[in-house]
Amino acid sequence: MHADLSPLIAATSHWLTSAYPACGGALSSALCEVQARQAVTVAAWLRYPTVMDAALVGMAGPGGSGRLDWITGADGAAAADGDEDAWRSWVDEVVASWAACLLVDAELAALAVAALMEGDHATGLPVEFRRLVTPDDGDRRAAALLRHPDLLAPVAELHHAPLLDLLRPGQALIA
C-alpha cells in the first residue's frame, strides 16, 4: 500500500513533541520523537485505513492544530512569518488525540497495533512499534511529559470514545 500520510504524521508528531517536549538532552529528544511518531503513525493508519482515505485527507487537508493549540494554551504564540507555522495546517486533531490515548494506555496501544495488522498499511512491511507498546525506563524518562496521563488528558479526551469504538473486537477499520 502506498498511501502517503507522511506530511500528516510528521506535522502531528511535531505538534505533540512541541506541546509535550522531551525531558533531557539530544538522546531524550530523539527517544521522545520516536515514541510520538510511532503513536501518531498507528493513529493515522487507524484513522485513514485505505489508500482512498489517505488520498482524500491529502486533498482536503486534516484540519490543522487550532483547537489543539487552544486546549494546550499555545494559540497565542503565532510566528511573525506565516510560512514558519505552515506545518500546523497538516496537524490532524483526531490523530493527535488518538496518539495521546495510545501513549498513556499500553493496553490500548497493543490493541491498536494488533488491529493494524489486519489493515492495508502493514501489509508486506516489517512494522514494529516497540517504543510505543513496551517502552523501557529510558523511553519513559525521555517522554515523561508526552506520556503523562494528566497532562495529555485534555487532548486524549477529545476523541477517546471513537477510538474505543473502533478497537472493539469485530469492528471494521473505519473512522
C-alpha positions in Angstrom: 0.0 0.0 0.0 1.4 3.4 -0.9 -0.8 5.9 0.9 1.3 8.9 1.7 0.3 10.1 5.2 3.9 11.3 5.9 3.1 15.1 6.0 0.2 14.5 8.4 2.3 12.1 10.5 5.3 14.5 10.6 3.3 17.5 11.5 1.2 15.8 14.1 4.3 14.2 15.7 6.0 17.6 15.7 3.0 19.2 17.4 3.0 16.5 20.1 6.7 16.9 20.8 6.4 20.7 20.8 3.4 20.6 23.2 5.0 17.9 25.4 8.8 18.2 25.0 11.4 15.7 26.0 13.0 15.7 29.4 16.7 15.8 28.9 19.2 16.3 26.1 19.5 15.2 22.5 19.1 11.5 23.2 15.9 12.1 25.2 14.6 14.3 22.4 15.2 11.6 19.8 13.5 8.9 22.0 10.6 11.2 22.7 10.2 11.9 19.0 10.3 8.2 18.1 7.6 7.5 20.6 5.4 10.3 19.3 6.0 9.3 15.7 5.1 5.7 16.5 1.9 6.7 18.3 0.9 9.1 15.5 1.7 6.5 12.8 -0.6 3.9 14.5 -3.3 6.5 15.0 -3.1 7.8 11.4 -3.2 4.3 9.9 -6.3 3.6 12.0 -7.9 6.9 11.1 -7.1 6.6 7.4 -7.1 2.8 6.8 -7.3 2.8 3.0 -5.5 4.4 0.1 -8.7 6.3 -0.7 -8.9 7.7 2.8 -5.3 8.8 2.7 -5.8 10.4 -0.7 -8.8 12.3 0.5 -7.1 13.7 3.5 -4.2 14.6 1.3 -6.5 16.6 -1.0 -8.7 18.2 1.7 -6.2 18.5 4.4 -6.5 17.3 8.0 -7.8 20.5 9.6 -4.9 21.9 11.5 -3.8 22.4 15.1 -6.1 25.3 16.0 -8.2 23.6 18.7 -5.3 21.6 20.0 -3.3 24.8 20.3 -6.1 26.5 22.2 -6.5 23.5 24.6 -2.8 23.4 25.4 -2.5 27.2 25.6 -0.3 27.6 22.6 -2.8 29.5 20.5 -1.3 32.9 21.3 2.2 32.1 20.1 1.9 32.9 16.4 5.0 33.3 14.3 5.8 36.6 12.6 6.2 34.8 9.3 3.1 32.8 8.4 5.2 30.3 6.5 7.0 29.4 9.6 3.9 27.8 11.1 2.5 26.4 7.8 3.2 22.8 9.1 0.4 23.4 11.7 -2.2 23.1 8.9 -1.1 19.4 8.5 -1.8 18.5 12.1 -4.8 16.2 12.5 -6.7 16.7 15.7 -8.2 13.2 15.8 -4.9 11.6 15.1 -3.2 13.7 17.8 -6.0 12.7 20.3 -5.8 9.0 19.4 -2.0 9.1 19.7 -2.3 10.7 23.1 -4.7 7.9 24.1 -2.1 5.3 22.9 0.8 7.0 24.7 -0.9 6.8 28.1 -2.6 3.4 27.8 -0.3 0.5 27.0 -3.2 -2.0 26.6 -5.0 0.3 24.2 -1.7 0.8 22.3 -1.2 -3.0 22.0 -4.8 -3.4 20.8 -4.4 -0.7 18.2 -1.2 -2.2 16.9 -2.9 -5.6 16.7 -5.7 -4.0 14.7 -3.3 -2.6 12.2 -2.0 -6.0 11.3 -5.5 -6.6 9.8 -5.4 -3.5 7.7 -3.7 -2.4 4.5 -0.9 -0.3 5.8 1.1 -3.1 7.4 0.7 -5.4 4.5 4.2 -6.5 3.3 6.0 -4.3 5.7 8.1 -5.2 8.7 6.3 -3.0 11.3 7.3 -2.7 14.9 6.1 -0.2 17.4 8.1 -1.4 20.4 8.8 2.0 21.9 5.0 2.7 21.9 3.8 -0.6 23.1 6.6 -1.7 25.5 8.7 1.4 26.4 11.7 0.8 28.6 12.7 3.1 31.5 14.8 5.3 29.3 11.8 5.8 26.9 9.6 6.7 29.8 12.1 9.1 31.3 12.7 10.8 28.0 9.0 11.2 27.3 7.8 11.9 30.8 5.6 14.8 29.6 4.5 13.1 26.4 3.2 10.0 28.4 1.8 11.9 31.4 -1.9 11.0 31.7 -2.9 14.1 33.5 -1.1 16.4 31.0 -2.4 14.6 28.0 -6.0 14.2 29.3 -7.4 17.3 27.6 -6.1 16.2 24.2 -6.8 12.4 24.7 -10.4 13.0 25.8 -11.3 14.9 22.6 -11.7 11.7 20.6 -11.2 8.8 23.1 -14.7 7.3 22.6 -14.5 6.9 18.9 -11.1 5.2 19.3 -12.6 2.7 21.8 -15.5 2.1 19.4 -13.1 1.4 16.6 -10.9 -1.0 18.5 -13.7 -3.2 19.8 -13.4 -6.7 18.5 -15.3 -7.3 15.3 -15.4 -3.6 14.3 -14.3 -2.6 10.8 -11.2 -0.3 10.5 -13.1 2.8 9.6 -13.4 6.1 11.5 
